Each structure stands twice: as structure tokens, then as C-alpha cells.
Amino acid sequence: MIEHADGAVIPTGFDVPVEPLRRAAHYSGEPGCIAEARSFAALFLSRLRTEWCAIIGAPVEDKVLLVVSELVTNADRHSNGPYILDLEGTDDAVSVCVYDSSSALPRRYPKDPERVGRHGLEIVHALAAEVAVERVPVGKRVRAVLRFADE
């Protein structure tokens, strides 16, 4: 916004919209990719704290890293090719997107404490404020949004 005082132009606030912090990483599926993705996400959250002054407590950071682990693990296990981790954040939320080459949409199974495995999407839904799955031209995108105020 710009105010005029006696003919002078005084800028107040931001004249241009501020873009969210966004980083992406490409993984081949080689051993160690899931740990690399978690490290990438931890570094991203550190930058979000610095650049956006985001207040991200340990419980929320743990949730973000667990969501990254679950989504990247699913892409690693169920796609026939590389995958991309795309993170976007501001001072109040972070979006975790994983793109992979499989067009098969993941299934969310009903809660069953006796089932071994296949709890990944159930965990993501429990931790995230929003979860969306959609087909994209080269496969699918799974997106989870975590809000820092939900801490």
C-alpha cells in the first residue's frame, strides 16, 4: 500500500506479494533416498524458520518428517521410476507433495490394529490437516498440508 502525505509517496508494507518458500528434490529410488528426503525436509524447515520466522515446534517438525517418510516410502515401493519431493511453506503451514510415475492411486485402508503394513496413508491422514491425491500427466501427486498452529 502507498500513502500520500503532502504530495510525498511513502511506501507502507509490502508492495509485492511474498512467495512461499519452495524447494524440490529428485530421488532415484537408490538405497538411502528416504533418509535423504528426511534430511532435505529438516533443512527446509530450518530455512522456513529463518526466512519466514516460522515458529515450528519439535512435535510439528516430527510430524512433517514422518509424513515425508511415509509419502516417499510409498513412492519408492509402488512406483516404477524416480520420484520428486516438493516442499512449500510459509509461517503457518507446510505442504509436502510427492510426485511419482505410477498412475495407481493409493488406497486408505480402514483402521485395523492386526493388519501388518499398509498404514502409511492412514498415518498421513492422522497427522495432516489436508490430504489430496490426484493423477498428473506422468503419474500421480500426493499432497499433505500440515499447519503449525495444530501443534
N, C-alpha and C positions, 0 to 999 in steps of 0.2 A: 504494500500500500504506500502511496505517496501523498503527503500532506503539503499544502501550500500555506506559508506564513509570510505575509508581507511580500508576496511575489517570489519568495525563495522556495525551492523544491527540497524537501527534506525526506529522504527515504526512511521508512519505518518498517521493520520486519523484513521478511524475505520477498523480493520481487519475482523470484523464480521458484517454482515448486522444487522441493527437495526429493531426490530419488532415493528409494530404499537401497540399502547395501545389498549387493548381489554378487555371488561367486558360484562358479560351477567347476566340477572336476569330472574327468572321464576315467572310467575304470575298465580294464580288460577282462577281469574275472580271474586273474592270476592269484595264487595264494597270497594272503596279506591285504587284499583290497578292502575288506571290511574294516580292519584295524586302521588302514589309511583313511578311509571315509570318516571314521570317528574322529581321528586326529584333525582332519580337514574341518569338520564341523566344530570342534573345540576351538580351533584357531579363528574360525568365522565368528563364533560367539564372543571371543576376546576382542576382535575388531569391532563388533557391534557395540560392545561396552565402551570402547574408546571413541569411535566415530559418531555414535548415536547417543552416547551417555545412557545406554540401556542398563537398567538395573535387573540383572539376571542372577537370581539366587542359585545355590547349588542344587536344590530339588528340581528346578526347571531345566538347568543345564543337563542334569542326569536324564530327564525325560526326553530332551531333544536328542541326546546321544543314543538313547535306547531306540527312539523312533528311526534315527538314521541307521542304526544297526539292523533293525527289523526290515526296513524297506530295501536296503542294499543287499541283505542276505536273501530276501525273496527274489530280487532281480538276478542275483548271482546264481541261485538254484534253478530258476524257472525260465530264464531267457536263453536264447541261442546266440548270444553275442555280447558285445560290450554294453555298458550302461552308464548313465550320467546322473550325478548327484548335483542338484541345483538348489542353492540356498538363497533365500531373500528375507531380509529383516529390517525392522525399524526399532523404535524404542519400546514398543509394546507387544510385538509378535514376531515369530519367525515361521517361514514357510519352508517345508522340506519336500522337495519334488525329486522323484526318481523316475527316469525315463529308461525303458529297456526295449529290446527288439521283439518281444513276444506280444502278440495281439490278444492272447488269452487273459481275460480279466481275473484277478484273484478272487477267491471265494472267502467269505467270512462265515466260519462255521459257528453253530450255537455253542454256548459255554458247555464244556464237558471236562471236568477235572480228571477223568480217567483217560481221555484221549492223549496220546503221546504225539507231540508235534502239532503243526498247523495252528498254532496260537498267535502267529505274527500279526495278522491283521486285527485280531481281537485285541491284542496289546496296543496297537497303534490307535484304534478307536477309543480305548480306555484313556489314553494319555492326551490325545489331541482334541482341540475344540472343533475342528472341521477335518473331514477326510473325504477326498474325492478321487475317483478312478475313472479314467477316460481313455479311449483309443485315440492315438495320434497317427499320422501317416506312416511312421516307421515302427509302430508297436503300441505301447501304452505309457501313460503317465499316472503315477500315484502321488497324490499331494496331501500332506498333513500340515495343518496350521496349529501352532502352539502359542498361546497367549501368556505373556509374562505375569499378568495380573492374576492368572489362575493358580499362582504359586501357593 
